[in-house]
């Protein structure tokens, strides 16, 4: 079986989720309680991206592969939408655009590429 871009993205999202869970180790119960909305947003985004969403468009996969932490991008947007009582995480993906390129860390190789083409 060939390793696809989607496989690469799923592995990255899994690593992002694992890193997030590790960041919660040793956090006090009070801090965990305060972080409950964030934990829920990250977990919901992770489950959606890895089990529900189809990732049918290569361009979309390529876009999210630009980032070192695509899970955080979706979780941030989802957390904002949840505050507005939105119920469809699928709609969140449509609102993530080129602005994310300036706001979130890129993969090192991609960052070097953008630096090179912008010189």
C-alpha positions in Angstrom: 0.0 0.0 0.0 1.4 3.4 -1.0 1.8 6.1 1.6 -0.4 9.1 0.5 -0.5 12.8 1.3 -3.6 12.0 3.3 -1.8 9.4 5.3 0.9 12.0 6.0 -1.7 14.5 7.1 -3.4 12.0 9.3 -0.1 11.1 11.0 0.6 14.8 11.6 -2.8 15.4 13.1 -2.4 12.3 15.3 1.0 13.7 16.5 -0.5 17.1 17.1 -3.2 15.4 19.3 -0.7 13.3 21.2 1.4 16.5 21.8 -1.7 18.3 23.1 -2.5 15.4 25.5 1.1 15.4 26.7 0.9 19.1 27.4 -1.9 18.4 29.9 0.1 16.0 32.0 0.8 17.4 35.4 -1.7 20.2 35.1 -3.7 20.7 38.3 -7.4 19.7 38.4 -8.4 23.4 38.6 -6.5 24.3 35.5 -7.9 21.2 33.7 -11.4 22.4 34.6 -10.6 25.9 33.3 -9.2 24.3 30.1 -12.3 22.1 29.5 -13.6 24.2 26.6 -10.2 24.0 24.9 -9.8 20.3 25.6 -13.3 19.7 24.1 -12.6 21.8 21.0 -9.3 20.0 20.3 -10.8 16.6 20.9 -13.8 17.3 18.7 -11.6 18.7 15.9 -9.3 15.6 16.1 -12.2 13.2 16.0 -13.8 15.0 13.1 -10.6 15.3 11.0 -9.6 11.7 11.5 -12.9 9.8 11.3 -15.6 11.9 9.7 -14.2 14.3 7.2 -13.5 12.9 3.8 -10.5 14.9 2.7 -11.5 14.5 -0.9 -9.7 17.5 -2.4 -5.9 17.2 -2.8 -5.6 21.0 -2.6 -7.1 21.0 0.8 -4.7 18.3 2.0 -1.8 20.2 0.5 -2.9 23.4 2.3 -3.1 21.7 5.7 0.2 20.0 5.1 1.8 23.4 5.0 1.4 23.7 8.8 3.2 22.1 11.6 0.0 21.8 13.6 -3.1 21.7 11.5 -5.1 20.4 14.4 -4.6 23.6 16.3 -5.9 25.6 13.3 -9.1 23.7 13.1 -9.5 23.6 16.9 -9.1 27.3 17.2 -11.7 28.0 14.5 -14.0 25.4 16.0 -13.7 26.9 19.5 -14.7 30.3 18.1 -17.6 28.8 16.2 -18.8 26.9 19.3 -19.0 30.2 21.1 -21.5 31.4 18.4 -23.6 28.2 18.9 -22.6 26.8 15.5 -23.1 23.1 15.3 -21.3 22.1 12.1 -17.5 21.7 12.4 -17.5 21.0 8.6 -18.3 24.7 8.0 -15.2 25.6 10.0 -12.9 24.2 7.3 -14.4 26.5 4.7 -13.5 29.5 6.8 -9.9 28.7 7.2 -8.0 30.5 4.5 -4.8 32.2 3.6 -4.9 34.2 6.8 -3.8 31.1 8.6 -0.5 31.3 6.6 0.4 34.4 8.6 -1.0 33.2 12.0 0.3 29.7 12.4 3.7 28.0 12.2 4.5 26.4 8.9 6.5 23.2 8.5 10.2 24.2 8.4 10.7 23.0 4.8 7.7 25.0 3.7 8.8 28.1 5.6 12.2 27.9 3.8 10.4 27.6 0.5 8.2 30.7 1.1 11.3 32.6 2.3 13.2 31.6 -0.9 10.4 32.6 -3.3 9.7 35.9 -1.6 13.4 37.1 -1.8 
